[in-house]
Amino acid sequence: MNFKPFQQNVPPFMNISPADNFLQGLDSLRKGFHRLFIVSILLIILLIDFIGVIIVENLIAQTFFFLFISIIILIIILIFFMGFISLIGGFGKISKTSIWNADYYRSTRDWLLASFVLPIIMGIFVLIISISITHVLKSTSSLPVFNGSNLILWTAGIVGIIYIVIYLVPYIKLIKSLKFLSKDLQVRKLHSAGNYLLYSLIMNIISIILPILLYESISKVVPLLSSSLTTKSLTAIFSILAVSIVLIIIFSIFQLIGYHSAYTGIDEFKFRYDAFFH
């Protein structure tokens, strides 16, 4: 990707109107990426602490670990939603300017907003379905249409569709928006941020697929080594858990670098902007 050198005589933001709304949008985006950067750090700490829970066999120490993990989870959820809302507001503001890719930023805002609202709607939907199924089970002893296998397949299919809609699409839009911003603002670091988030997305997909493949492999190999079903189950669980944690840590590190590059890239542009006008 070729970048034009930054020229103070013809800065890229001169055709952006209104400038104040645009700068407010960038400030909101910076806050959002910075908060998500903090979330990535806390997530890595959480995973490392969880490893400690697995290794340490002392009950008192494990209780302390779980208490610490619970506090971190609450903090992560709070900061994540604050950062998410900042991103929605930021893309919404810059989409109202005459910047080149304003339409795409508006689309990104809409998808981020949808990924924020859809889980709430799905939660209400699942609650209604659960109540309905409970009512049906009380009135009949069996469900002829759904057996165990069908229920698992339907559940996996629905979860997969929800995952694609509320996570993959907005995340890909966010990656592409960062690359568009890197062109609009002539900041290379924003393009790098998009690349690192892309790497994190790939690692996230691997972290879902690989444990499943690993479980299938272990399920076939362990019976040859031991006739104990308990040994087989424990081996599979600990192996999958270890691999999953390592992959999620790598995924979080890529995210951390990406979010850091994003908010420092915005800082770089704002420094140029302030230097030009002051």
N, C-alpha and C positions, 0 to 999 in steps of 0.2 A: 504494500500500500504506500503510495507516494504522498508525502505531506508538503504543502507549500511552506516555505520559511515564514516565520512570523514577521510581519512588516508593520512597524509602528505608524507609518504614514497611511496605510490602508488596512486597519484592523478588521477582522472578520465580524465584529459585533456592531459595526457602524450602520448596517441595514436592519438591525434588530429593533423593533418598536412594539410596545413601549419598553425602554431599557429597564426601568424600575421593576416592572413585572417580571422581566426576564431574570434580573439579578435576584429577586426574591425567590423565584423558582430554583435557581442554582443554589441559593442558601438552603432551601428546603431539601434539595437533593443531597447536598453535602451532609446535612444532619442525618438524613436517612442512611446514607452509606456508612457514615461514622458509627451510627448506632448498630448497624448490622455487623460492622467490623468488631465491635465490642461483643456482640452476640457470638461471633465465631470464636473469639478468645475464650469466652465462658463455656462454650460447647466443648472445646478441647479440654479445658480443665475438668468439666463434668465427666468426659469419657475416661480421662486419666484417673479420676477419683473412683469411677466405677470399676476400673481394673483393680484398684486397691481393695474394693469390696470383695471382689472375687478371690484375690490372693490371701487377704487377711482372714484368718479363721476365728479370731477372737470376737465373741459376741458383742462386747462393749464397744470395741473399735468399729465393728460393722454398723452398729446402731448410730455411732457418731458420723460415719461415712454417709449413711442413708439420710440423716438429718441435714448434713451439708449438701448432699445432692438435691434434696427437696427444695432447699433455699435457692440454690443456683437455678433450678428449673423455673421457679417462680420469677426470678430476676430476668432470666432469658426470655420468658414469655412476655413480660412487661416491656422490656427494651425492644424486642422484635416487633411488637405491634406498634410501638412508637416510631420505630424506623420505617415500618411498612407504610404507615399513614403519611410520614414525611415524604416518601417517594411518590405516593399517589398525588399529594398536593404539589410537589415540585414539578412532576411531568405535566400536571394539569395547568400550571402557571406558564411554563415555557411553551406549551402547545398553543397558547393564546397570543403568541408573538408572531412576527413574520420570519422567524428563523426557518432555514431551508426545510428541515424535516419535521416541522410542527405537526403535520398530520400523523406521522408515525408515533411521535411522543404522545399524542392524544390517544392513539390506539393502545399504546403501552399503559397509559393511565387507566383506560377502561378495563383492560385485562387484569391489571393489578387490583382494581376495585372489585372486579368479578371474583377473583380468587380470595378476596377478603369476605365477600358476602356469601358466596356459594357454600362454604363449609357450614355456615349458620343455617342456611336453607336445608342443606343435606342433613344436618343434625336434627332439625325439626321433622324432616321426612322420615328418617330412621326411627325416631321416637314414635311417630304415628304408626309406622309399619310394625314396630315391636309390639305396640299395644294391640294392634289388629291381630297379629299372629298369636299373641297370648290369649286373646279372646277366642280365636278359632281352636287353639289347642284345648281350651277348657271345654269346648262344646263337642269335640270329636277326638277320638283316640289316635287317629293317624291322618296324615296328609298324603293322598294318593299321587298327587302331581310331583311333589318335591321329596325325593329320598335324600339320604346324606350326601351322596356324590353330586347330585344336581345342585343342592344347596351350596356346596363349596364352590362349584364352578360358577354359579350365578354370582356369588359373593365376590369371587376373584375378578370376574368380568366387570362388575360394577365398580369395584375399588380401582381397577386399572383405568377405566374410563374417567373416573373422578380425578385420579392422579394426573392423567394427561391434561385434563381441562384446567384444574385449579393450580397445577404446579408447573408442568413442562412448558405449556404455551406462554404464560406470563414470564417465566424465567428466560426463555429464548427471546422474547420480545425485549426484556431488560438487557440482555447481552447485545442484541443488535442496536438498541437505543444508545448504549455506551459507545459503540463503534461509530454511529452517526454523529454523536456529540463530539467525538474525537476529530471528525472532519469539519463539523460546523465551527468548532472552537479552535481547531488546529492544535490540539493537545495530544501527543502520542500516548501519554500515560493512560488516557481514557480507553484507547484501543487495546492496550495491554490488559486493562481491567476487564474488558469484555472477553479477552482470550482466557484469562485465569478463571473467570466464571464459567466459561465453556468447559474447561478442564474439570472443574468441580462438578458440572452436570454429568460429564462422562463417568467420573468416579462414582457419582450417586447411582447411576444406572447399573454400573458394575457391582456396587454394593448390594443391589437388589437381586441381580441375576446370579452372581457367583455363589452366595450362600445356598441358593436353591440347588445349583449344580453340585456343590460340595456335599449337601445332605444326601442327594441321590447316590453319589459315589460312596460315601461312608456307609450308607444303608446296604450297599452291595458287598463292600469289603469287610466290614466289621463282623458279620456272621461267620465269615471264614476263619476269623481269628478267635472268636469267642461265641459260645452258645448262649451266653447270658444276655437276655433282652435288656436288662438294666444297664449293663456295661455298654451295650450298643447305643442306647438312648443317651447316656451321659457323654460318651465320646462324641457323638454327633452334635449334641447341644453345645459343649465347650469348644469344639472346633469351629462350629459356625459362629458362635459368639465372639471368639477371638478374631476370626477373619473379618467379621462385620465391624467390630470396633476399630481395627486397623484401617479398614477402608473408609470408615466415616471420619476418622482423624485426618487421613489424607485429603478427603473431600473438604473438610473444614479448613485445612491449611490453605488449599487453593482458594476457597471462598474468602478467607482472611486476607490473602494477598490481593485478590481482586477488589474487595471493598476498600482496602487501604489505597490501592492505586486509583480508585474512583474518586474518593474524597480529596486526596492530595492532588489529583489532576485538576479538579475544580478549583482548588486553592491556587494552582499554577495559573489558570486562566484569570482568576480574580486579581492576582498580583499584577499580571500584564495589563489588565483593564485599569486598575488603580494607577499604575505607573503612567499609562497613556494620558489619563485625564487629570492627573495631579503632578 
